[in-house]
Amino acid sequence: MLTFTTNSRTDRIPAEERARVLADPGFGKTMTDHMVRIRWTRDGGWENGDLLPYGPISLDPAASVLHYGQEIFEGLKAYRHEDGSIWSFRPQANAERLQRSARRLALPELPTDDFVESIKVLVDADQDWVPDYGTGETSLYLRPFMIASEAFLGVRPANEATYYVIASPAGAYFSGGIKPVSLWLSTDYARAGDGGTGAAKCGGNYASSLAGQVQAAEYGCDQVVFLDSSTHTYIEELGGMNLFFVYRDGRLVTPQLTGTILEGITRSSILQLGSEMGLTVEERRIPIQEWKDGVASGEIAEVFACGTAAVVTPVGTLKWDGGECTVSTEPGEATMKIRETLLDLQYGKTADTRGWMQRLV
Ligand SMILES: *Cc1c(COP(=O)(O)O)cnc(C)c1O
């Protein structure tokens, strides 16, 4: 296992300023005092890591990430429990996904233990930035990422890469109560194609989703939903969240993983929780017409999106070129039950019988 050298910051953000940030953290606006860095070279492999003062990184302008987008990332949270301890949710799953993303983007794989340790090192150093228990859905959002840092303009996998972890306190995604979001059905754009990088968590997928997101905003929608790029028929996911449908007959349905959908850890957890709650879970291809028809007939009772940042987000309206349908103007019962079950686990309010929680500090 790698070891980490600590270079603590001597000019930490003053406690009063930190308290001001923690009182209303928003999302991703303020970074904590430190960051973790691990360097890799093709010849030498992973070097030991460093905990460093948070700050700008110096990168050669020829670094291949800046030209060819060889970059991957992760997103997970650290939660404060009532006794002051700090935990994360299934971090090994994030480590394994980062390894899968690395294989797809021809980047090196960071071993699971080193990934988890890198997070522990940062959260331990910056534990004062983890919001208090009982302050709502607050957490410390952790962003591990890896870039091709070799200075070389030729097109091939870089021989040098750098992994970092940064952290930022996060407030509740919904500040004024939970309200269903509206989605724009994109028919002009896809986020991923067959054989592409849709199943990898890489910056490029987000870059390609942004034009669709801009279009969604122009049509007055909160988020964009993408269809499969080959037939424009099947529902895939949002720019950064997976989708679920709750049927009146007790089925919980989500698009199956076809290689163009990101395998969300929230998604896989909900599939398990849903089945434990007695719902009949189905992973299959879902035609977009089924959404429209199911809402019209009342067969579909609830729609929600899920991901680490917003946990579970009720979906109200789907808009497309020429029409719209609204499944509900209020969050659904199953949606809220799944949401609460996940949050109660993450904040340690219910016993972790599945071995999903890992103590960090
Ligand atoms: C990260 C991500 C998700 C959600 O994954 P979680 O592990 O649940 O946070 C869903 N879709 C895309 C495209 C993503 O990048």
Ligand as a Chemical Component Dictionary entry (heavy atoms), coordinates in Angstrom:
data_LIG
# 
_chem_comp.id                   LIG 
_chem_comp.type                 NON-POLYMER 
_chem_comp.pdbx_formal_charge   0 
_chem_comp.three_letter_code    LIG 
# 
loop_
_chem_comp_atom.comp_id 
_chem_comp_atom.atom_id 
_chem_comp_atom.alt_atom_id 
_chem_comp_atom.type_symbol 
_chem_comp_atom.charge 
_chem_comp_atom.model_Cartn_x 
_chem_comp_atom.model_Cartn_y 
_chem_comp_atom.model_Cartn_z 
_chem_comp_atom.pdbx_ordinal 
LIG C1 C1 C 0 -21.832 9.904  -11.532 1  
LIG C2 C2 C 0 -22.943 9.689  -12.488 2  
LIG C3 C3 C 0 -24.165 9.113  -12.105 3  
LIG C4 C4 C 0 -24.499 8.767  -10.680 4  
LIG O1 O1 O 0 -23.620 7.867  -10.102 5  
LIG P1 P1 P 0 -23.579 7.704  -8.514  6  
LIG O2 O2 O 0 -22.514 6.691  -8.302  7  
LIG O3 O3 O 0 -24.904 7.240  -8.098  8  
LIG O4 O4 O 0 -23.252 9.048  -7.964  9  
LIG C5 C5 C 0 -25.115 8.890  -13.085 10 
LIG N1 N1 N 0 -24.902 9.231  -14.371 11 
LIG C6 C6 C 0 -23.748 9.806  -14.770 12 
LIG C7 C7 C 0 -23.574 10.161 -16.193 13 
LIG C8 C8 C 0 -22.736 10.047 -13.844 14 
LIG O5 O5 O 0 -21.605 10.618 -14.259 15 
# 
loop_
_chem_comp_bond.comp_id 
_chem_comp_bond.atom_id_1 
_chem_comp_bond.atom_id_2 
_chem_comp_bond.value_order 
_chem_comp_bond.pdbx_ordinal 
LIG C1 C2 SING 1  
LIG C2 C3 SING 2  
LIG C2 C8 DOUB 3  
LIG C3 C4 SING 4  
LIG C3 C5 DOUB 5  
LIG C4 O1 SING 6  
LIG O1 P1 SING 7  
LIG P1 O2 DOUB 8  
LIG P1 O3 SING 9  
LIG P1 O4 SING 10 
LIG C5 N1 SING 11 
LIG N1 C6 DOUB 12 
LIG C6 C7 SING 13 
LIG C6 C8 SING 14 
LIG C8 O5 SING 15 
# 
